[in-house]
Amino acid sequence: MLRKIVFAAIATALVGAVALPVGLTSADAAVLTCKQAAKLKFPTDFKQRHAYKKACVAAWKASQKA
Protein backbone atom coordinates (compact mmCIF):
# COMPACT_ATOMS: atom_id res chain seq x y z
CA MET A 1 0.00 0.00 0.00
CA LEU A 2 2.80 2.43 0.89
CA ARG A 3 4.59 1.64 -2.37
CA LYS A 4 1.48 2.58 -4.35
CA ILE A 5 1.22 5.92 -2.54
CA VAL A 6 4.91 6.70 -3.07
CA PHE A 7 4.67 5.70 -6.74
CA ALA A 8 1.57 7.88 -7.21
CA ALA A 9 3.34 10.85 -5.59
CA ILE A 10 6.38 10.44 -7.84
CA ALA A 11 4.22 10.11 -10.95
CA THR A 12 2.25 13.22 -10.01
CA ALA A 13 5.45 15.21 -9.43
CA LEU A 14 6.83 14.08 -12.78
CA VAL A 15 3.68 15.08 -14.66
CA GLY A 16 3.60 18.42 -12.83
CA ALA A 17 7.23 19.15 -13.70
CA VAL A 18 6.62 18.46 -17.38
CA ALA A 19 3.55 20.73 -17.44
CA LEU A 20 5.42 23.80 -16.13
CA PRO A 21 6.22 26.50 -18.70
CA VAL A 22 9.90 26.36 -19.59
CA GLY A 23 10.28 29.50 -21.73
CA LEU A 24 9.32 31.99 -19.00
CA THR A 25 12.29 33.84 -17.55
CA SER A 26 12.32 36.04 -14.48
CA ALA A 27 12.82 39.12 -16.68
CA ASP A 28 9.61 38.34 -18.55
CA ALA A 29 7.70 37.82 -15.32
CA ALA A 30 8.91 41.13 -13.87
CA VAL A 31 7.43 43.31 -16.64
CA LEU A 32 4.71 45.62 -15.34
CA THR A 33 2.13 47.39 -17.42
CA CYS A 34 1.49 51.09 -16.91
CA LYS A 35 -1.82 50.27 -15.25
CA GLN A 36 -0.20 47.90 -12.75
CA ALA A 37 2.61 50.37 -11.99
CA ALA A 38 0.11 53.16 -11.40
CA LYS A 39 -1.92 50.97 -9.06
CA LEU A 40 1.18 50.12 -7.07
CA LYS A 41 2.31 53.73 -6.82
CA PHE A 42 -1.11 55.26 -6.03
CA PRO A 43 -3.34 52.52 -4.58
CA THR A 44 -6.04 54.85 -3.22
CA ASP A 45 -5.96 58.04 -5.32
CA PHE A 46 -7.74 57.55 -8.65
CA LYS A 47 -6.85 60.95 -10.13
CA GLN A 48 -3.12 60.60 -9.52
CA ARG A 49 -3.22 57.01 -10.73
CA HIS A 50 -4.93 58.10 -13.96
CA ALA A 51 -2.41 60.90 -14.55
CA TYR A 52 0.52 58.55 -13.88
CA LYS A 53 -0.86 55.94 -16.27
CA LYS A 54 -1.39 58.57 -18.98
CA ALA A 55 2.18 59.85 -18.58
CA CYS A 56 3.55 56.32 -18.57
CA VAL A 57 1.77 55.43 -21.81
CA ALA A 58 2.99 58.63 -23.45
CA ALA A 59 6.57 57.87 -22.39
CA TRP A 60 6.26 54.32 -23.69
CA LYS A 61 4.94 55.51 -27.06
CA ALA A 62 7.80 58.03 -27.33
CA SER A 63 10.34 55.31 -26.61
CA GLN A 64 8.83 53.10 -29.29
CA LYS A 65 9.21 55.81 -31.95
CA ALA A 66 12.91 56.33 -31.24
C-alpha positions in Angstrom: 0.0 0.0 0.0 2.8 2.4 0.9 4.6 1.6 -2.4 1.5 2.6 -4.4 1.2 5.9 -2.5 4.9 6.7 -3.1 4.7 5.7 -6.7 1.6 7.9 -7.2 3.3 10.8 -5.6 6.4 10.4 -7.8 4.2 10.1 -10.9 2.3 13.2 -10.0 5.5 15.2 -9.4 6.8 14.1 -12.8 3.7 15.1 -14.7 3.6 18.4 -12.8 7.2 19.2 -13.7 6.6 18.5 -17.4 3.6 20.7 -17.4 5.4 23.8 -16.1 6.2 26.5 -18.7 9.9 26.4 -19.6 10.3 29.5 -21.7 9.3 32.0 -19.0 12.3 33.8 -17.5 12.3 36.0 -14.5 12.8 39.1 -16.7 9.6 38.3 -18.5 7.7 37.8 -15.3 8.9 41.1 -13.9 7.4 43.3 -16.6 4.7 45.6 -15.3 2.1 47.4 -17.4 1.5 51.1 -16.9 -1.8 50.3 -15.2 -0.2 47.9 -12.7 2.6 50.4 -12.0 0.1 53.2 -11.4 -1.9 51.0 -9.1 1.2 50.1 -7.1 2.3 53.7 -6.8 -1.1 55.3 -6.0 -3.3 52.5 -4.6 -6.0 54.8 -3.2 -6.0 58.0 -5.3 -7.7 57.5 -8.6 -6.8 60.9 -10.1 -3.1 60.6 -9.5 -3.2 57.0 -10.7 -4.9 58.1 -14.0 -2.4 60.9 -14.6 0.5 58.5 -13.9 -0.9 55.9 -16.3 -1.4 58.6 -19.0 2.2 59.9 -18.6 3.5 56.3 -18.6 1.8 55.4 -21.8 3.0 58.6 -23.5 6.6 57.9 -22.4 6.3 54.3 -23.7 4.9 55.5 -27.1 7.8 58.0 -27.3 10.3 55.3 -26.6 8.8 53.1 -29.3 9.2 55.8 -31.9 12.9 56.3 -31.2 
